[in-house]
Amino acid sequence: MTHTSNVFPTSRPGWLTFIQFIGCPTPQRITSYSISPNRQRPLAGAAHAAIFNTFRRFRHQILYVAPPFIAAYAIMNWAIERNEYLNSKPGRLLEGGD
C-alpha cells in the first residue's frame, strides 16, 4: 500500500510546505534589537565627570566673574567705612556738619 500524502515529510521543501499549510509564516528576515551602552547605564561616570567638569568650568570662568565681585566688595567696604566716619564725631567736625 503506497501512501502519496505524507503528513510529516522528510525533505525540506515538503516540511516548509507543511508549516505553511498549518498557518505559520516562513521566516524571511530575522531582526535583532539591541540597546546602546549609553541607554543601559545613563549615569555611568556622571559623578566623576561632574566633579572634573565643574572644576574645569570654574577655572575657565573665574577671571570673568571674580574681578567684578572683588571690585564691588572693595567699593562697598569703602562706602561703609566712609559712612561710619562721616557719621562719627571727627567726621562731622571735619566735614563741617551741624
One Martini backbone bead per residue (centre of mass of N, CA, C, O) as a GRO file, in nm:
protein
   98
    1MET     BB    1   0.093   0.039   0.026
    2THR     BB    2   0.050   0.363  -0.095
    3HIS     BB    3   0.139   0.690   0.016
    4THR     BB    4   0.116   1.025  -0.097
    5SER     BB    5   0.049   1.152   0.178
    6ASN     BB    6   0.265   1.342   0.384
    7VAL     BB    7   0.266   1.475   0.696
    8PHE     BB    8   0.588   1.406   0.756
    9PRO     BB    9   0.825   1.521   0.598
   10THR     BB   10   1.175   1.481   0.508
   11SER     BB   11   1.185   1.708   0.324
   12ARG     BB   12   1.219   2.042   0.314
   13PRO     BB   13   0.995   2.145   0.121
   14GLY     BB   14   0.774   1.980   0.261
   15TRP     BB   15   0.798   2.111   0.540
   16LEU     BB   16   0.731   2.400   0.451
   17THR     BB   17   0.456   2.325   0.343
   18PHE     BB   18   0.341   2.230   0.612
   19ILE     BB   19   0.373   2.497   0.767
   20GLN     BB   20   0.201   2.665   0.572
   21PHE     BB   21  -0.053   2.497   0.613
   22ILE     BB   22  -0.082   2.566   0.938
   23GLY     BB   23   0.005   2.902   0.947
   24CYS     BB   24   0.313   2.943   0.928
   25PRO     BB   25   0.544   3.155   0.866
   26THR     BB   26   0.811   3.218   0.697
   27PRO     BB   27   1.123   3.306   0.753
   28GLN     BB   28   1.279   3.600   0.626
   29ARG     BB   29   1.351   3.795   0.871
   30ILE     BB   30   1.601   3.873   1.112
   31THR     BB   31   1.551   4.067   1.402
   32SER     BB   32   1.773   4.255   1.600
   33TYR     BB   33   1.790   4.400   1.921
   34SER     BB   34   1.958   4.680   2.072
   35ILE     BB   35   2.130   4.841   2.333
   36SER     BB   36   2.294   5.091   2.429
   37PRO     BB   37   2.520   5.176   2.670
   38ASN     BB   38   2.385   5.454   2.735
   39ARG     BB   39   2.104   5.320   2.806
   40GLN     BB   40   2.194   5.125   3.032
   41ARG     BB   41   2.403   5.370   3.151
   42PRO     BB   42   2.328   5.695   3.197
   43LEU     BB   43   2.528   5.741   3.479
   44ALA     BB   44   2.802   5.682   3.372
   45GLY     BB   45   3.037   5.885   3.523
   46ALA     BB   46   2.894   6.145   3.640
   47ALA     BB   47   3.047   6.214   3.901
   48HIS     BB   48   3.327   6.240   3.781
   49ALA     BB   49   3.254   6.450   3.560
   50ALA     BB   50   3.135   6.668   3.747
   51ILE     BB   51   3.386   6.743   3.902
   52PHE     BB   52   3.581   6.810   3.660
   53ASN     BB   53   3.389   6.998   3.503
   54THR     BB   54   3.349   7.206   3.725
   55PHE     BB   55   3.646   7.284   3.754
   56ARG     BB   56   3.691   7.373   3.462
   57ARG     BB   57   3.470   7.593   3.453
   58PHE     BB   58   3.574   7.758   3.691
   59ARG     BB   59   3.861   7.816   3.579
   60HIS     BB   60   3.748   7.969   3.313
   61GLN     BB   61   3.550   8.190   3.486
   62ILE     BB   62   3.699   8.346   3.720
   63LEU     BB   63   3.810   8.601   3.549
   64TYR     BB   64   3.505   8.706   3.496
   65VAL     BB   65   3.386   8.710   3.802
   66ALA     BB   66   3.582   8.814   4.029
   67PRO     BB   67   3.653   9.118   3.972
   68PRO     BB   68   3.367   9.241   4.019
   69PHE     BB   69   3.342   9.137   4.313
   70ILE     BB   70   3.592   9.274   4.426
   71ALA     BB   71   3.512   9.561   4.350
   72ALA     BB   72   3.241   9.566   4.502
   73TYR     BB   73   3.361   9.509   4.781
   74ALA     BB   74   3.552   9.753   4.796
   75ILE     BB   75   3.339   9.973   4.759
   76MET     BB   76   3.154   9.890   4.995
   77ASN     BB   77   3.367   9.913   5.215
   78TRP     BB   78   3.430  10.212   5.170
   79ALA     BB   79   3.138  10.316   5.214
   80ILE     BB   80   3.104  10.218   5.504
   81GLU     BB   81   3.347  10.365   5.627
   82ARG     BB   82   3.263  10.650   5.537
   83ASN     BB   83   2.992  10.656   5.682
   84GLU     BB   84   3.103  10.613   5.968
   85TYR     BB   85   3.282  10.865   5.966
   86LEU     BB   86   3.063  11.084   5.900
   87ASN     BB   87   2.891  10.983   6.172
   88SER     BB   88   3.110  11.092   6.333
   89LYS     BB   89   3.267  11.327   6.514
   90PRO     BB   90   3.518  11.379   6.327
   91GLY     BB   91   3.357  11.394   6.060
   92ARG     BB   92   3.176  11.639   6.132
   93LEU     BB   93   3.404  11.838   6.187
   94LEU     BB   94   3.549  11.816   5.907
   95GLU     BB   95   3.278  11.867   5.722
   96GLY     BB   96   3.078  12.073   5.870
   97GLY     BB   97   2.869  11.992   6.053
   98ASP     BB   98   2.612  12.041   6.293
   0.00000   0.00000   0.00000
